[in-house]
Amino acid sequence: MRTLKFRSLFVASAVLLAGCQSGNVANAPGTPTAYKDPGTRGLVTGVGIESQDIITMTDKMMRDMMTTPGLVGRAPAPQVLIDATLFENQSSQRINKRLITTRLRGGLQRAAKGRMVFVSRRALDAILKERKLKRRGKVDVGTTGFTRAVAGVDYQLRGEIMDQTKQDPNTGAIERYNMINFEMLDMERGTIIWSGLYEFVKAGQNDAIYR
């Protein structure tokens, strides 16, 4: 009985070893991971909005805004709201709108140097909670003191992302016209004090999958 078990174990081990040795699996190395300049075309590209488009677009919008007297020439400085919830994606592409608004707001904050004040509404619940704690004496007033209310908004940046795509049924080639529109609204009067348009066309044999 022991001999039979030993022979069975030996045969199974031999078969397993032979399988490991004879399996000609092609384990060719893939493309190594590498850092890319986000302002240049990447390894995987499509006909939609990509990092280099966002960087070029937001840089252009920042330069334009910084030369608009109604935005940067006021005293006191206007209080501005830039938030992804104010951008509508009407395009066929899936895109994280905060990539646009976060980069634009951060760049303007640095460039404006106090000539524009940016209001956060994403943190409004946390702000109201902190104000309540201060007024109840649970915490001290900090170093800036009390204000009658949280900051209101003078100007609000809104945007629309749109596209139109066409495809050749014979070759499968794709061409897409992308357009992003920006408008800075006066939240008291309802007027548009600044607007900017960024548009481009991309074409390719295949499109990328955007996530």
Helices and strands as residue ranges (DSSP letters): H 2-22, H 51-65, H 69-72, E 79-89, H 98-112, E 117-118, H 124-135, E 155-167, E 174-186, E 192-204
